[in-house]
Amino acid sequence: MTSHALWWTKRGVLFFFCFIDLLKLSTAYSVSDANNIHNLLFNQSGYNTLVLPDYPVNVSVEYNLLTVNSLDLKSQTLSTSGWFTVVWNDSRLAWTTSSYGNIEHIYATEDIVWHPELIVQNSITELSNLGDDTTVRIQYDGEVRWELPAVLSTSCDMDVTYFPYDSQTCDIEVASWGFHTDAVKLIFLKTNLNLQDYRTNGEFDLVTTSQHSSELIEDGLAYSELLFRIVFERLPGHYIMSVIFPVIITAVLTSVTFILPVESGEKVGYILTVLLALAVLLTLFADNMPTTSKHTSVLVVFLTVTLGLASVVIIITILIIRLYHKPDHYIAPNWIHSLVRNFQKSRCSSASINHLDKSAVTENNPATDRSNWNEKNSNLDNIKPYTHYSNKELAEFFDNFFFVVFTVLYILVTLCFTITLSAAE
């Protein structure tokens, strides 16, 4: 055979096989063949939806997550959208493709096919079976594939200890209803959740997913259960700007009360305004937290401590104002003068001496020049043990003293709060 003839022979064989493929495609599906398959499976064979196809039936389940609708801290619920893919094998639903136009699969409604009864056990809405007039796909070898759309609202135990740097772990619990493990056994279709079509959430970042199988024991019978676990991590940017900074700034404003002069008459009004602002922040924040004592937010503790310190500041401020407005003939208790005097003695080693002691000494030594007093009388002996300060001088001293004390306290509390939150990152 010449090479030319051989070339035409190969070309003819190729055209023949292409023709056969086209013929198969053209006869791959026809309405009559599909009807014949339905009659074969559901009419002629006496198919009974109450009879299990096998014992036990291995049902493979996969959860395909589309989006996280919400993760509500107050109600402790997770709302998601997605669908379940459920696959099992029913040998009664098999046919020979060559006898029915090479049709490899057909579709049927779920009510005419045996299917597992599945429920989402931790659903906060009605506890009903998954599926409602959905369609199943039946393959020629008896494999049944059931796609169940699901908009789920499930309970989730929220841990808000390190809000807004918190992470939440939520489970979607799918269980077999009515059929114990000897009859229906649930297994995972794939090794993990299907996130191929997942759309990101603006508040939470999906960190990881996992799957766990377990069993429910009821009256001595075990029922299969599958847990689809999702771990979320909050994106803190919004809460840092709208919650953390306002709380810290408002807390710092509390110690400024002691800088205001008593003569202004605004000290009590100012600290009450700050106290009310803190109370409003605490109320607004607490309203969004879960009503549970299992987990306490560090931010709530910080607000509560700040609110308590502000209340102490109000009491001290009122006492200072009361002391300031005492009549001139009133002399404070000796322990107060001793306290001030000892504090001043502890500061005498510094370059400057408080003007309260200067005025106290110069009152007893009117002929002494103030400019020479600093140089000649700077040692501790010049502060006389019987010196009495005026009420206004005492009030001014306590204002300065408590300003330093509460500023340091607020800095320490804020640092502890910040370090605690940073440890959760």
NUSELO-987876 format. One line per field, with one value per residue (C-alpha): residue in three letters; x, y, z; residue number from 1. Coordinates in steps of 0.02 Angstrom, whole numbers. Layout:
<nodes>
residu = (ALA|...) $
c1 = (X|...) $
c2 = (Y|...) $
c3 = (Z|...) $
num = (NUM|...) $
</nodes>
This chain:
<nodes>
residu = (MET|THR|SER|HIS|ALA|LEU|TRP|TRP|THR|LYS|ARG|GLY|VAL|LEU|PHE|PHE|PHE|CYS|PHE|ILE|ASP|LEU|LEU|LYS|LEU|SER|THR|ALA|TYR|SER|VAL|SER|ASP|ALA|ASN|ASN|ILE|HIS|ASN|LEU|LEU|PHE|ASN|GLN|SER|GLY|TYR|ASN|THR|LEU|VAL|LEU|PRO|ASP|TYR|PRO|VAL|ASN|VAL|SER|VAL|GLU|TYR|ASN|LEU|LEU|THR|VAL|ASN|SER|LEU|ASP|LEU|LYS|SER|GLN|THR|LEU|SER|THR|SER|GLY|TRP|PHE|THR|VAL|VAL|TRP|ASN|ASP|SER|ARG|LEU|ALA|TRP|THR|THR|SER|SER|TYR|GLY|ASN|ILE|GLU|HIS|ILE|TYR|ALA|THR|GLU|ASP|ILE|VAL|TRP|HIS|PRO|GLU|LEU|ILE|VAL|GLN|ASN|SER|ILE|THR|GLU|LEU|SER|ASN|LEU|GLY|ASP|ASP|THR|THR|VAL|ARG|ILE|GLN|TYR|ASP|GLY|GLU|VAL|ARG|TRP|GLU|LEU|PRO|ALA|VAL|LEU|SER|THR|SER|CYS|ASP|MET|ASP|VAL|THR|TYR|PHE|PRO|TYR|ASP|SER|GLN|THR|CYS|ASP|ILE|GLU|VAL|ALA|SER|TRP|GLY|PHE|HIS|THR|ASP|ALA|VAL|LYS|LEU|ILE|PHE|LEU|LYS|THR|ASN|LEU|ASN|LEU|GLN|ASP|TYR|ARG|THR|ASN|GLY|GLU|PHE|ASP|LEU|VAL|THR|THR|SER|GLN|HIS|SER|SER|GLU|LEU|ILE|GLU|ASP|GLY|LEU|ALA|TYR|SER|GLU|LEU|LEU|PHE|ARG|ILE|VAL|PHE|GLU|ARG|LEU|PRO|GLY|HIS|TYR|ILE|MET|SER|VAL|ILE|PHE|PRO|VAL|ILE|ILE|THR|ALA|VAL|LEU|THR|SER|VAL|THR|PHE|ILE|LEU|PRO|VAL|GLU|SER|GLY|GLU|LYS|VAL|GLY|TYR|ILE|LEU|THR|VAL|LEU|LEU|ALA|LEU|ALA|VAL|LEU|LEU|THR|LEU|PHE|ALA|ASP|ASN|MET|PRO|THR|THR|SER|LYS|HIS|THR|SER|VAL|LEU|VAL|VAL|PHE|LEU|THR|VAL|THR|LEU|GLY|LEU|ALA|SER|VAL|VAL|ILE|ILE|ILE|THR|ILE|LEU|ILE|ILE|ARG|LEU|TYR|HIS|LYS|PRO|ASP|HIS|TYR|ILE|ALA|PRO|ASN|TRP|ILE|HIS|SER|LEU|VAL|ARG|ASN|PHE|GLN|LYS|SER|ARG|CYS|SER|SER|ALA|SER|ILE|ASN|HIS|LEU|ASP|LYS|SER|ALA|VAL|THR|GLU|ASN|ASN|PRO|ALA|THR|ASP|ARG|SER|ASN|TRP|ASN|GLU|LYS|ASN|SER|ASN|LEU|ASP|ASN|ILE|LYS|PRO|TYR|THR|HIS|TYR|SER|ASN|LYS|GLU|LEU|ALA|GLU|PHE|PHE|ASP|ASN|PHE|PHE|PHE|VAL|VAL|PHE|THR|VAL|LEU|TYR|ILE|LEU|VAL|THR|LEU|CYS|PHE|THR|ILE|THR|LEU|SER|ALA|ALA|GLU) $
c1 = (0|69|93|-44|-169|-116|-146|-324|-357|-307|-411|-562|-546|-535|-693|-781|-746|-795|-959|-988|-956|-1077|-1204|-1185|-1206|-1360|-1437|-1378|-1546|-1725|-1888|-1951|-1793|-1803|-1985|-1941|-1808|-1933|-2060|-1927|-1868|-2026|-2173|-2122|-1998|-2120|-1999|-2042|-1977|-1995|-1871|-1687|-1577|-1445|-1410|-1328|-1335|-1177|-1231|-1094|-1125|-1034|-1071|-1039|-1025|-1076|-1074|-1085|-1240|-1209|-1125|-1233|-1147|-1305|-1410|-1256|-1311|-1224|-1319|-1248|-1302|-1248|-1304|-1278|-1225|-1289|-1236|-1282|-1303|-1467|-1442|-1628|-1605|-1478|-1502|-1403|-1360|-1347|-1528|-1593|-1509|-1348|-1434|-1318|-1427|-1605|-1690|-1831|-1915|-1859|-2030|-2024|-1848|-1789|-1679|-1604|-1693|-1569|-1589|-1478|-1477|-1416|-1537|-1623|-1770|-1889|-1809|-1867|-1796|-1684|-1757|-1924|-1980|-1802|-1736|-1617|-1501|-1495|-1347|-1355|-1250|-1373|-1282|-1406|-1349|-1457|-1422|-1506|-1504|-1490|-1501|-1457|-1469|-1373|-1325|-1144|-1063|-977|-819|-802|-663|-541|-665|-628|-480|-591|-608|-765|-782|-953|-1021|-1157|-1221|-1305|-1384|-1481|-1661|-1753|-1621|-1491|-1312|-1352|-1471|-1396|-1217|-1165|-990|-902|-901|-739|-603|-658|-794|-815|-763|-747|-892|-868|-885|-787|-873|-833|-830|-758|-615|-638|-478|-501|-630|-633|-750|-785|-901|-988|-1139|-1297|-1355|-1541|-1627|-1476|-1473|-1334|-1371|-1241|-1194|-1076|-1001|-944|-834|-792|-669|-690|-577|-646|-573|-542|-513|-690|-701|-530|-586|-766|-749|-571|-508|-666|-661|-477|-491|-645|-557|-405|-516|-566|-402|-410|-543|-407|-327|-485|-478|-604|-655|-720|-865|-857|-764|-915|-1011|-861|-828|-1014|-1017|-868|-950|-1112|-1014|-928|-1095|-1172|-1024|-1037|-1225|-1213|-1073|-1153|-1315|-1221|-1136|-1210|-1315|-1207|-1082|-976|-865|-831|-759|-596|-666|-817|-699|-597|-753|-815|-647|-642|-819|-772|-619|-725|-846|-699|-641|-814|-806|-629|-674|-824|-716|-583|-714|-787|-614|-580|-738|-714|-707|-536|-549|-572|-413|-402|-358|-176|-154|-192|-60|62|27|60|213|290|257|342|491|511|524|645|793|735|782|613|512|325|259|145|295|378|225|211|389|385|226|326|477|405|572|658|682|602|746|868|752|776|965|979|831|816|852|716|736|663|493|425|328|188|156|-28|-80|-231|-382|-357|-175|-226|-358|-230|-107|-234|-286|-106|-75|-229|-201|-34|-105|-254|-153|-33|-180|-265|-101|-75|-254|-244|-78|-146|-298|-191|-68|-211|-291|-124|-95|-249|-183) $
c2 = (0|169|307|406|265|241|424|413|256|341|491|381|292|460|523|361|380|564|512|381|513|633|495|458|641|654|503|544|604|587|616|441|360|468|420|238|253|334|197|66|137|199|106|-65|-106|-67|60|97|258|185|45|81|45|-37|-72|36|174|277|457|580|762|921|1100|1234|1403|1555|1698|1745|1853|1903|1851|1930|1949|1996|1847|1735|1674|1640|1668|1590|1555|1404|1230|1049|917|746|589|406|250|162|5|1|160|89|56|6|160|69|14|190|302|314|427|434|529|586|702|669|754|705|640|491|438|370|502|527|638|775|916|1060|1021|1189|1291|1432|1432|1287|1116|1036|920|993|998|1059|997|997|893|746|689|501|427|265|171|211|361|492|672|792|979|1068|1259|1320|1491|1444|1532|1430|1458|1500|1523|1692|1732|1923|1926|2014|2116|2189|2070|1920|1764|1657|1470|1417|1245|1193|1027|912|753|604|613|451|333|271|232|50|111|276|329|506|533|682|696|797|831|1011|1139|1198|1382|1396|1520|1603|1793|1882|1971|2152|2126|1952|1863|1677|1603|1416|1278|1098|949|828|680|624|529|572|446|436|291|183|215|311|437|506|688|796|958|1089|1207|1385|1499|1687|1830|2005|2146|2275|2434|2504|2469|2543|2710|2709|2621|2605|2782|2870|2764|2798|2986|3003|2911|3024|3178|3126|3177|3349|3392|3434|3565|3671|3813|3801|3982|3934|3838|3709|3568|3465|3500|3448|3283|3241|3268|3151|3024|3027|3007|2853|2784|2809|2722|2577|2562|2568|2442|2324|2323|2243|2111|1938|1929|1793|1781|1648|1776|1953|2080|2164|2325|2315|2289|2440|2548|2490|2527|2697|2733|2685|2799|2942|2917|2927|3087|3165|3127|3197|3351|3390|3371|3487|3618|3603|3630|3777|3869|3842|4006|4078|4038|3853|3752|3582|3432|3417|3254|3348|3479|3340|3251|3406|3453|3279|3280|3449|3388|3243|3368|3487|3400|3461|3629|3708|3720|3729|3903|3843|3815|3977|4076|3982|4023|4203|4232|4188|4289|4444|4536|4401|4440|4310|4314|4264|4137|4008|4013|4022|3921|3775|3636|3538|3627|3788|3704|3726|3583|3696|3779|3784|3805|3903|3808|3875|3820|3647|3636|3688|3560|3418|3470|3456|3296|3202|3261|3170|3018|2993|3030|2891|2776|2805|2778|2612|2555|2602|2512|2355|2362|2386|2248|2127|2161|2150|1979|1917|1967) $
c3 = (0|-49|76|-9|12|192|228|159|260|424|380|346|513|601|516|562|748|743|664|800|936|856|843|1029|1072|966|1052|1229|1288|1232|1324|1290|1358|1515|1539|1518|1653|1772|1737|1764|1930|2013|1934|1872|2013|2154|2232|2414|2492|2667|2632|2659|2508|2617|2799|2853|2723|2715|2685|2636|2681|2629|2679|2548|2633|2530|2655|2839|2856|3036|3197|3332|3502|3595|3541|3518|3347|3183|3022|2864|2685|2587|2539|2588|2464|2519|2425|2452|2346|2308|2205|2162|2060|1936|1749|1596|1496|1329|1344|1372|1245|1347|1475|1625|1749|1780|1904|2025|2171|2344|2396|2276|2326|2492|2574|2747|2873|2919|3045|3101|3286|3352|3245|3339|3219|3192|3212|3049|2918|2785|2612|2547|2376|2313|2169|2177|2040|2009|1917|1815|1944|2084|2159|2223|2243|2344|2349|2495|2501|2679|2762|2939|3107|3233|3414|3452|3622|3607|3704|3714|3844|3728|3626|3498|3474|3502|3397|3390|3359|3295|3249|3128|3194|3068|3138|3072|3130|3163|3093|3217|3164|3126|2991|2931|2958|2917|2849|2770|2582|2582|2708|2739|2708|2530|2524|2336|2322|2492|2500|2635|2779|2824|3012|3033|2948|2922|2995|2978|2961|3021|3031|3173|3186|3344|3406|3501|3630|3659|3750|3721|3533|3446|3307|3188|3202|3097|3161|3037|3136|3081|3171|3147|3199|3221|3118|3257|3156|3173|3360|3397|3326|3389|3558|3624|3593|3660|3818|3853|3816|3926|4066|4057|4070|4246|4329|4246|4376|4504|4389|4384|4512|4651|4617|4446|4523|4381|4466|4520|4359|4255|4343|4343|4154|4133|4249|4148|3985|4056|4118|3946|3862|3984|3957|3768|3765|3891|3791|3646|3752|3785|3944|4019|4161|4076|3989|4049|3929|3977|3905|4022|4170|4115|4100|4271|4355|4270|4327|4505|4503|4437|4582|4704|4617|4645|4831|4848|4747|4858|5013|4941|4896|5071|5147|5032|5087|5273|5373|5413|5599|5559|5583|5500|5610|5656|5559|5398|5435|5483|5320|5217|5319|5301|5117|5102|5202|5082|4942|5025|4947|4776|4703|4729|4890|4889|4913|5053|5167|5108|5156|5321|5370|5310|5409|5565|5504|5419|5421|5320|5137|5023|4903|5041|5121|4984|5006|5197|5258|5138|5264|5353|5519|5449|5429|5603|5678|5739|5569|5519|5339|5286|5221|5045|5047|5104|4967|4835|4901|4892|4716|4656|4755|4692|4514|4515|4605|4488|4332|4379|4422|4254|4161|4253|4223|4039|4019|4102|3988|3833|3880|3915|3745|3654|3732|3638|3467) $
num = (1|2|3|4|5|6|7|8|9|10|11|12|13|14|15|16|17|18|19|20|21|22|23|24|25|26|27|28|29|30|31|32|33|34|35|36|37|38|39|40|41|42|43|44|45|46|47|48|49|50|51|52|53|54|55|56|57|58|59|60|61|62|63|64|65|66|67|68|69|70|71|72|73|74|75|76|77|78|79|80|81|82|83|84|85|86|87|88|89|90|91|92|93|94|95|96|97|98|99|100|101|102|103|104|105|106|107|108|109|110|111|112|113|114|115|116|117|118|119|120|121|122|123|124|125|126|127|128|129|130|131|132|133|134|135|136|137|138|139|140|141|142|143|144|145|146|147|148|149|150|151|152|153|154|155|156|157|158|159|160|161|162|163|164|165|166|167|168|169|170|171|172|173|174|175|176|177|178|179|180|181|182|183|184|185|186|187|188|189|190|191|192|193|194|195|196|197|198|199|200|201|202|203|204|205|206|207|208|209|210|211|212|213|214|215|216|217|218|219|220|221|222|223|224|225|226|227|228|229|230|231|232|233|234|235|236|237|238|239|240|241|242|243|244|245|246|247|248|249|250|251|252|253|254|255|256|257|258|259|260|261|262|263|264|265|266|267|268|269|270|271|272|273|274|275|276|277|278|279|280|281|282|283|284|285|286|287|288|289|290|291|292|293|294|295|296|297|298|299|300|301|302|303|304|305|306|307|308|309|310|311|312|313|314|315|316|317|318|319|320|321|322|323|324|325|326|327|328|329|330|331|332|333|334|335|336|337|338|339|340|341|342|343|344|345|346|347|348|349|350|351|352|353|354|355|356|357|358|359|360|361|362|363|364|365|366|367|368|369|370|371|372|373|374|375|376|377|378|379|380|381|382|383|384|385|386|387|388|389|390|391|392|393|394|395|396|397|398|399|400|401|402|403|404|405|406|407|408|409|410|411|412|413|414|415|416|417|418|419|420|421|422|423|424|425) $
</nodes>
